[in-house]
Amino acid sequence: MRNYLKVSVIIYFLLVNSQAFSGWSANGGELIKDSSNPWFIQNTTDVSYCIIRGENFSLDEDKADRQIRQAIHFWKLHFAKINGNSTSGISIKIATQNFTRTSCANDVDLVFQLGVLLDDEQNSFIRKPTRLVAAAVRTSYDEVNLRGKGFIYISPDSGPNRFESMIENQVWSFHLSGKLFFFVLAHEMGHLFGLSHWDMMFPKNSYPHVMDSDFPESIVSNPKIAANFEYLDPKFGHDLSDEIRIGMLQRRDSAAVEFFHIPEIDAFIRFRYNENGFVVEGSRINSSHEYFTHPIGYVTFSRDKKPTIEEHPIVYVVYTEKQKVFDLNDGNAFFFRNRFLTGPGILTKTYRGSYISFDSAITRPIWMEFSPNRVKIGGILNDEIIFDMMNEKQ
């Protein structure tokens, strides 16, 4: 029932908000009926696209096409991990299509408009292009086959319509060999595949997420953000072996200091995974500005208890009685009654176990919640329950 309450609140906004511009919609902003639907689901096997490049767009067409294909592959790779997950009982699969480039003279599903708006209707919809880095605009939607058409607009990087906060001209071709263009493109393709802004769904993290509402503006205004990305990860899943890279900034007055017996000289702690749980390490920077890390304890998970798992849908499909894609006799009546389906979801996993400090041999109950944007650590300290010890004071 808890998941039903979550999605019923979301569907209220999906169904109640109703604004439109000649049937057009831009994904990622406010939720408007079916405007946040993925443009394509598994019944669509092939998608055609073309590219129109304006004279004020510095990246050449062939290089842009390579980045487009990379962005498509990026989402195919990550959705493949979670496709089929659904609390509604109906399998919805995203980013399964074959994308083929063709001429814009043909009737295509998707147009990539690089630095150019084609007509008065597009200019009226975008309104103020100097305040926009990019937009995924769906111009039509087939309610029978649950299939959309539209265009993805990317701001020029020179000329009068260039995004006003862009760090400099020709940012698409000169900065990071097209990496900024790929990151912006990945954000807009995420909308095409049905993703809303991440910071609307989950607490915002200090580390940028590709689907954060301000992500495109942030990276073209400050390319150092993109330069620091080792890997663009949408955080769809949690493999515990990945958590060795977590660095938890330490507040000296946080409950974690006493719980983990963190030495005064340590600047932060991190958790290094092994097959039995985590080794907890204190870390500091020495006079040569090098990191010095040493173990301070370890976490073991209860072998007889599986992690508590909670699913968070990240794609929704709103439909009408016209749709012919799904058999409405299948799945869960709650979702069919409310005319929406939940698509792929991501999981929050909570592991329970014990923490043992090396210097004191004290054993304390601990639980670690791995959610899309963060790891939340709770435990029992001095007979009190600490729900978020990295942030709660002693």
Secondary structure, DSSP 4 states (H G I P E B T S, - for coil): -HHHHHHHHHHHHHHH----BTTBEETTSS--GGGGS-S--TT--EEEEEEEE-TT--S-HHHHHHHHHHHHHHHHHHHTTTTT--TTSS----S-PEEEE--TTS--SEEEEES---SHHHHHHH--GGG-SEEEEEEEEETTTTEEEEEEEE--SSSTTS-TT-SSTTHHHHGGGGHHHHHHHHHHHHHHTT---HHHHSPPPSS--TTSTTHHHHHHH-THHHHT-SS--------GGGGGG-EEE--TTBHHHHHHT--TT--EEEEEEETTEEEEEEEEE-TTS-EEEEEEEEEEE-TTSPPEEEEEE--EEE--TT--SS-TTSS-HHHHHTTEEE--EEEEEEEEEEEEETTT--EEEEEEEEETTEEEEEEEETTEEES-TTTSB-
